[in-house]
Amino acid sequence: MTDLDALANASLAQIGACDALAALEELRAQLLGKKGQLTLRLQAVGKLPVAERREAGQAINTAKQQLEQAFAARHAALERA
């Protein structure tokens, strides 16, 4: 398991544990915001060797999409509650 996988798995667990919309939005900012953990990783892709950029970018984007879907699902669940 890579550290990106570990970050994604831990983040998914944190999303599921959020019990308030404010906490969910704070977590979203920490992960996906301007200085979020995934955003910083995406910015760092340009510093990687050319051969590694494509694979790293795809992996980060896949993780980001998973987190965005989890955020949307949890947001909807909290609004219904």
N, C-alpha and C positions, 0 to 999 in steps of 0.2 A: 504494500500500500504506500502510495506516495504521500508527501505532505499535503498536496492538493486534495487528494482523496480524503485524507484525515480532516482537513479543514472543511470540506463539503459535508462529510458525515457529521462532524460536530455541529456545524451550522444548521443542518437539517434537524438535529436533535434540539437545538436551541429554539428554532422556529416552532417546533411542535410544543415546546414547553412554555412559550409565551402565552400569558393569560390576559393580556390587555393590548389594545391597539397601539397605545403609546410605546410600550415595550417592544412591540413588533416593529414599529417604525424606527426606533432607536437601533435595533439590531440590523435592520435593512441599511441604515446609514453606515454602520460599522463595517458591513460587508460589501455593499454595492455603491456606496456614496462616493463623492469626489475623491476622498482619501481613504476609501474602503480597502479592505484586504484584497479582494478580487480585482478591484480597479488598479491597485498598485502592481499586482502580478501581471495584468494585461500591459501596463506601461513598461514593465521590465522585459517583456518579450522582445522588444526591439534591441535590447542589449545582448541577447543570446546569439550564439553562432547561427548563421543562416540555415544550416541543416536542421537545427532544432526548433526554429521559430514556428513553422507550420504546425507541428505536432503539439507544441506547448500552447499555442494560441487556440487550437481546436479543443484541447483538454480544458482550458480555462473557460472558454465560451460554453462548453457543455455543462460544466459545473455551474456557471452563472445562470444558464437557462433552467437548470434543476432548482436552483435556489429561488429564482423569480417565480416559478410555478408553485413552489412550496409557500412562498410569501403570499401569493394571490389566494391560494387555497385556505391558508390559515386566517388571512384577513377576512375572507368571506365567512369562515366558521365563527370568528369572533363577532362579526357584525350580526350574525343570526342569534348569537347567545344572549 
